[in-house]
């Protein structure tokens, strides 16, 4: 998840710190997700700010039922 967020920041010429501020998160919050599980509201905020789905952020493939 952290690598996807960092890649998004690189592609959009912004910093993780700036993204945290945009999402209303404290400094170092996103980096802390490397060792802990993010809160759902924080994950939703990052999803909205980046346009990445929560499934994309957490690396879950969406499986469609036939």
The first five atom37 places (N, CA, C, CB, O) and aatype in JSON, in Angstrom:
{
  "aatype": [20, 20, 20, 20, 20, 20, 20, 20, 20, 20, 20, 20, 20, 20, 20, 20, 20, 20, 20, 20, 20, 20, 20, 20, 20, 20, 20, 20, 20, 20, 20, 20, 20, 20, 20, 20, 20, 20, 20, 20, 20, 20, 20, 20, 20, 20, 20, 20, 20, 20, 20, 20, 20, 20, 20, 20, 20, 20, 20, 20, 20, 20, 20, 20, 20, 20],
  "atom_mask": [
    [1, 1, 1, 1, 1],
    [1, 1, 1, 1, 1],
    [1, 1, 1, 1, 1],
    [1, 1, 1, 1, 1],
    [1, 1, 1, 1, 1],
    [1, 1, 1, 1, 1],
    [1, 1, 1, 1, 1],
    [1, 1, 1, 1, 1],
    [1, 1, 1, 1, 1],
    [1, 1, 1, 1, 1],
    [1, 1, 1, 1, 1],
    [1, 1, 1, 1, 1],
    [1, 1, 1, 1, 1],
    [1, 1, 1, 1, 1],
    [1, 1, 1, 1, 1],
    [1, 1, 1, 1, 1],
    [1, 1, 1, 1, 1],
    [1, 1, 1, 1, 1],
    [1, 1, 1, 1, 1],
    [1, 1, 1, 1, 1],
    [1, 1, 1, 1, 1],
    [1, 1, 1, 1, 1],
    [1, 1, 1, 1, 1],
    [1, 1, 1, 1, 1],
    [1, 1, 1, 1, 1],
    [1, 1, 1, 1, 1],
    [1, 1, 1, 1, 1],
    [1, 1, 1, 1, 1],
    [1, 1, 1, 1, 1],
    [1, 1, 1, 1, 1],
    [1, 1, 1, 1, 1],
    [1, 1, 1, 1, 1],
    [1, 1, 1, 1, 1],
    [1, 1, 1, 1, 1],
    [1, 1, 1, 1, 1],
    [1, 1, 1, 1, 1],
    [1, 1, 1, 1, 1],
    [1, 1, 1, 1, 1],
    [1, 1, 1, 1, 1],
    [1, 1, 1, 1, 1],
    [1, 1, 1, 1, 1],
    [1, 1, 1, 1, 1],
    [1, 1, 1, 1, 1],
    [1, 1, 1, 1, 1],
    [1, 1, 1, 1, 1],
    [1, 1, 1, 1, 1],
    [1, 1, 1, 1, 1],
    [1, 1, 1, 1, 1],
    [1, 1, 1, 1, 1],
    [1, 1, 1, 1, 1],
    [1, 1, 1, 1, 1],
    [1, 1, 1, 1, 1],
    [1, 1, 1, 1, 1],
    [1, 1, 1, 1, 1],
    [1, 1, 1, 1, 1],
    [1, 1, 1, 1, 1],
    [1, 1, 1, 1, 1],
    [1, 1, 1, 1, 1],
    [1, 1, 1, 1, 1],
    [1, 1, 1, 1, 1],
    [1, 1, 1, 1, 1],
    [1, 1, 1, 1, 1],
    [1, 1, 1, 1, 1],
    [1, 1, 1, 1, 1],
    [1, 1, 1, 1, 1],
    [1, 1, 1, 1, 1]
  ],
  "atom_positions": [
    [[0.83, -1.18, 0.0], [0.0, 0.0, 0.0], [0.88, 1.25, 0.0], [-0.94, -0.01, 1.21], [0.63, 2.19, -0.76]],
    [[1.87, 1.27, 0.83], [2.73, 2.45, 0.94], [3.43, 2.74, -0.39], [3.76, 2.25, 2.05], [3.58, 3.9, -0.77]],
    [[3.87, 1.69, -1.07], [4.55, 1.89, -2.35], [3.61, 2.48, -3.4], [5.12, 0.57, -2.85], [4.03, 3.3, -4.22]],
    [[2.35, 2.07, -3.38], [1.37, 2.62, -4.33], [1.14, 4.1, -4.06], [0.04, 1.85, -4.26], [1.01, 4.9, -4.99]],
    [[1.08, 4.46, -2.8], [0.88, 5.87, -2.44], [2.1, 6.69, -2.83], [0.59, 6.02, -0.93], [1.97, 7.79, -3.38]],
    [[3.29, 6.17, -2.56], [4.52, 6.88, -2.93], [4.61, 7.03, -4.45], [5.75, 6.14, -2.4], [5.03, 8.08, -4.94]],
    [[4.23, 6.0, -5.19], [4.25, 6.06, -6.65], [3.26, 7.12, -7.15], [3.91, 4.69, -7.27], [3.57, 7.88, -8.07]],
    [[2.08, 7.18, -6.53], [1.1, 8.19, -6.91], [1.67, 9.59, -6.66], [-0.23, 7.99, -6.13], [1.52, 10.48, -7.49]],
    [[2.32, 9.76, -5.53], [2.91, 11.06, -5.19], [3.99, 11.44, -6.21], [3.51, 11.04, -3.77], [4.04, 12.59, -6.65]],
    [[4.85, 10.49, -6.58], [5.89, 10.76, -7.59], [5.25, 11.16, -8.92], [6.8, 9.51, -7.78], [5.65, 12.14, -9.54]],
    [[4.25, 10.39, -9.34], [3.6, 10.65, -10.62], [2.88, 12.0, -10.64], [2.6, 9.54, -10.93], [2.74, 12.62, -11.7]],
    [[2.44, 12.45, -9.48], [1.69, 13.7, -9.38], [2.51, 14.84, -8.81], [0.46, 13.5, -8.54], [1.98, 15.89, -8.45]],
    [[3.82, 14.61, -8.75], [4.78, 15.65, -8.31], [4.37, 16.3, -7.0], [4.92, 16.71, -9.38], [4.34, 17.53, -6.88]],
    [[4.06, 15.46, -6.04], [3.73, 15.94, -4.7], [4.46, 15.06, -3.69], [2.19, 15.93, -4.45], [5.04, 14.04, -4.05]],
    [[4.43, 15.46, -2.46], [5.09, 14.67, -1.41], [4.04, 13.93, -0.58], [5.96, 15.57, -0.51], [2.86, 14.29, -0.57]],
    [[4.5, 12.91, 0.1], [3.61, 12.19, 1.0], [3.12, 13.14, 2.09], [4.32, 10.95, 1.62], [1.97, 13.07, 2.51]],
    [[3.99, 14.02, 2.54], [3.63, 15.0, 3.57], [2.5, 15.91, 3.07], [4.85, 15.85, 3.96], [1.56, 16.19, 3.82]],
    [[2.6, 16.37, 1.83], [1.55, 17.22, 1.26], [0.23, 16.46, 1.14], [1.97, 17.76, -0.12], [-0.84, 17.02, 1.39]],
    [[0.31, 15.19, 0.77], [-0.89, 14.36, 0.68], [-1.51, 14.19, 2.06], [-0.56, 12.99, 0.07], [-2.73, 14.25, 2.21]],
    [[-0.67, 13.97, 3.06], [-1.19, 13.84, 4.43], [-1.94, 15.11, 4.84], [-0.04, 13.56, 5.43], [-3.03, 15.03, 5.41]],
    [[-1.37, 16.26, 4.55], [-2.02, 17.53, 4.9], [-3.34, 17.67, 4.16], [-1.11, 18.72, 4.56], [-4.35, 18.08, 4.75]],
    [[-3.35, 17.32, 2.88], [-4.56, 17.41, 2.07], [-5.67, 16.51, 2.64], [-4.26, 17.02, 0.61], [-6.85, 16.84, 2.55]],
    [[-5.27, 15.39, 3.22], [-6.23, 14.43, 3.76], [-6.58, 14.7, 5.22], [-5.68, 13.03, 3.64], [-7.44, 14.03, 5.79]],
    [[-5.93, 15.69, 5.81], [-6.18, 15.99, 7.22], [-5.51, 15.01, 8.17], [-7.65, 16.0, 7.47], [-5.96, 14.82, 9.3]],
    [[-4.44, 14.39, 7.7], [-3.71, 13.42, 8.51], [-2.47, 14.07, 9.1], [-3.32, 12.18, 7.66], [-1.94, 15.04, 8.56]],
    [[-2.02, 13.54, 10.21], [-0.82, 14.04, 10.85], [0.43, 13.66, 10.08], [-0.72, 13.53, 12.26], [0.44, 12.69, 9.32]],
    [[1.49, 14.44, 10.27], [2.77, 14.17, 9.63], [3.28, 12.78, 10.04], [3.8, 15.25, 9.99], [3.35, 12.47, 11.23]],
    [[3.62, 11.96, 9.06], [4.14, 10.63, 9.34], [3.08, 9.55, 9.41], [4.9, 10.65, 10.6], [3.41, 8.37, 9.59]],
    [[1.82, 9.92, 9.28], [0.74, 8.94, 9.38], [0.85, 7.88, 8.3], [-0.61, 9.63, 9.31], [0.82, 6.68, 8.58]],
    [[0.97, 8.32, 7.05], [1.01, 7.36, 5.94], [2.25, 6.48, 6.04], [0.99, 8.1, 4.58], [2.17, 5.28, 5.81]],
    [[3.39, 7.06, 6.37], [4.61, 6.26, 6.55], [4.47, 5.23, 7.65], [5.77, 7.17, 6.85], [5.07, 4.16, 7.58]],
    [[3.68, 5.55, 8.66], [3.45, 4.62, 9.77], [2.65, 3.4, 9.37], [2.75, 5.32, 10.88], [2.63, 2.4, 10.08]],
    [[1.99, 3.48, 8.22], [1.19, 2.34, 7.76], [2.06, 1.16, 7.34], [0.31, 2.75, 6.6], [1.56, 0.06, 7.12]],
    [[3.36, 1.4, 7.22], [4.27, 0.31, 6.9], [4.3, -0.71, 8.04], [5.69, 0.85, 6.62], [4.5, -1.9, 7.82]],
    [[4.09, -0.23, 9.27], [4.17, -1.1, 10.44], [2.83, -1.28, 11.14], [5.16, -0.54, 11.41], [2.73, -2.09, 12.06]],
    [[1.81, -0.54, 10.72], [0.51, -0.65, 11.38], [-0.6, -0.58, 10.35], [0.34, 0.46, 12.45], [-0.38, -0.22, 9.2]],
    [[-1.78, -0.93, 10.78], [-2.95, -0.91, 9.9], [-3.6, 0.47, 9.96], [-3.96, -2.01, 10.31], [-3.84, 1.0, 11.04]],
    [[-3.88, 1.04, 8.79], [-4.5, 2.37, 8.78], [-5.95, 2.32, 9.26], [-4.44, 2.98, 7.39], [-6.62, 1.3, 9.13]],
    [[-6.41, 3.44, 9.8], [-7.82, 3.55, 10.16], [-8.63, 3.67, 8.87], [-8.08, 4.79, 11.1], [-8.14, 4.19, 7.87]],
    [[-9.84, 3.18, 8.92], [-10.69, 3.19, 7.73], [-10.92, 4.61, 7.23], [-12.03, 2.51, 8.02], [-10.86, 4.86, 6.02]],
    [[-11.19, 5.54, 8.13], [-11.45, 6.92, 7.69], [-10.22, 7.55, 7.04], [-11.9, 7.77, 8.87], [-10.36, 8.35, 6.12]],
    [[-9.04, 7.19, 7.5], [-7.81, 7.7, 6.89], [-7.62, 7.11, 5.5], [-6.59, 7.38, 7.78], [-7.22, 7.81, 4.56]],
    [[-7.9, 5.83, 5.37], [-7.78, 5.16, 4.09], [-8.77, 5.74, 3.07], [-8.01, 3.65, 4.25], [-8.43, 5.91, 1.9]],
    [[-9.97, 6.03, 3.52], [-10.98, 6.65, 2.65], [-10.52, 8.03, 2.2], [-12.34, 6.75, 3.38], [-10.68, 8.38, 1.03]],
    [[-9.94, 8.81, 3.11], [-9.45, 10.15, 2.77], [-8.36, 10.07, 1.7], [-8.92, 10.86, 4.02], [-8.37, 10.87, 0.76]],
    [[-7.44, 9.14, 1.84], [-6.37, 8.98, 0.85], [-6.95, 8.51, -0.48], [-5.3, 7.99, 1.35], [-6.53, 8.97, -1.54]],
    [[-7.9, 7.61, -0.43], [-8.56, 7.13, -1.64], [-9.22, 8.27, -2.4], [-9.59, 6.05, -1.3], [-9.08, 8.39, -3.62]],
    [[-9.94, 9.11, -1.68], [-10.61, 10.25, -2.32], [-9.61, 11.25, -2.88], [-11.53, 10.96, -1.31], [-9.81, 11.77, -3.98]],
    [[-8.54, 11.51, -2.16], [-7.56, 12.5, -2.59], [-6.76, 12.04, -3.81], [-6.6, 12.82, -1.45], [-6.39, 12.85, -4.66]],
    [[-6.5, 10.75, -3.89], [-5.67, 10.22, -4.97], [-6.47, 9.7, -6.16], [-4.79, 9.13, -4.45], [-5.95, 9.59, -7.27]],
    [[-7.73, 9.38, -5.92], [-8.53, 8.77, -6.97], [-8.28, 7.28, -7.1], [-8.26, 9.44, -8.28], [-8.82, 6.64, -8.0]],
    [[-7.46, 6.74, -6.21], [-7.21, 5.3, -6.2], [-8.29, 4.63, -5.35], [-5.78, 4.97, -5.65], [-8.65, 5.14, -4.28]],
    [[-8.79, 3.5, -5.81], [-9.8, 2.81, -5.01], [-9.13, 2.2, -3.78], [-10.51, 1.71, -5.85], [-7.92, 1.99, -3.76]],
    [[-9.93, 1.92, -2.79], [-9.39, 1.27, -1.59], [-8.84, -0.09, -1.96], [-10.48, 1.14, -0.49], [-7.8, -0.5, -1.43]],
    [[-9.51, -0.8, -2.86], [-9.0, -2.09, -3.32], [-7.61, -1.93, -3.95], [-9.97, -2.73, -4.34], [-6.72, -2.74, -3.69]],
    [[-7.43, -0.89, -4.76], [-6.12, -0.63, -5.36], [-5.08, -0.33, -4.28], [-6.2, 0.55, -6.36], [-3.96, -0.83, -4.34]],
    [[-5.47, 0.48, -3.31], [-4.53, 0.86, -2.26], [-4.07, -0.34, -1.44], [-5.16, 1.88, -1.34], [-2.88, -0.46, -1.12]],
    [[-4.99, -1.22, -1.1], [-4.62, -2.35, -0.24], [-4.2, -3.57, -1.04], [-5.78, -2.71, 0.65], [-3.82, -4.59, -0.46]],
    [[-4.26, -3.47, -2.37], [-3.77, -4.56, -3.21], [-4.72, -5.72, -3.36], [-2.5, -5.06, -2.65], [-4.29, -6.84, -3.61]],
    [[-6.0, -5.46, -3.22], [-6.98, -6.52, -3.39], [-7.5, -6.51, -4.82], [-8.15, -6.35, -2.39], [-7.91, -5.47, -5.34]],
    [[-7.46, -7.66, -5.44], [-8.02, -7.79, -6.78], [-9.52, -7.97, -6.66], [-7.37, -8.98, -7.56], [-10.01, -8.73, -5.82]],
    [[-10.25, -7.28, -7.51], [-11.69, -7.41, -7.52], [-12.04, -8.61, -8.4], [-12.39, -6.11, -8.03], [-11.67, -8.66, -9.57]],
    [[-12.75, -9.56, -7.82], [-13.14, -10.76, -8.55], [-14.62, -10.66, -8.86], [-12.83, -12.06, -7.74], [-15.46, -10.54, -7.96]],
    [[-14.93, -10.71, -10.14], [-16.33, -10.63, -10.54], [-16.93, -12.02, -10.58], [-16.47, -9.94, -11.91], [-16.31, -12.96, -11.07]],
    [[-18.15, -12.14, -10.05], [-18.85, -13.42, -10.09], [-19.52, -13.57, -11.44], [-19.89, -13.53, -8.93], [-20.0, -12.6, -12.03]],
    [[-19.55, -14.8, -11.91], [-20.19, -15.05, -13.2], [-21.68, -15.15, -13.04], [-19.66, -16.32, -13.84], [-22.4, -15.36, -14.02]]
  ]
}
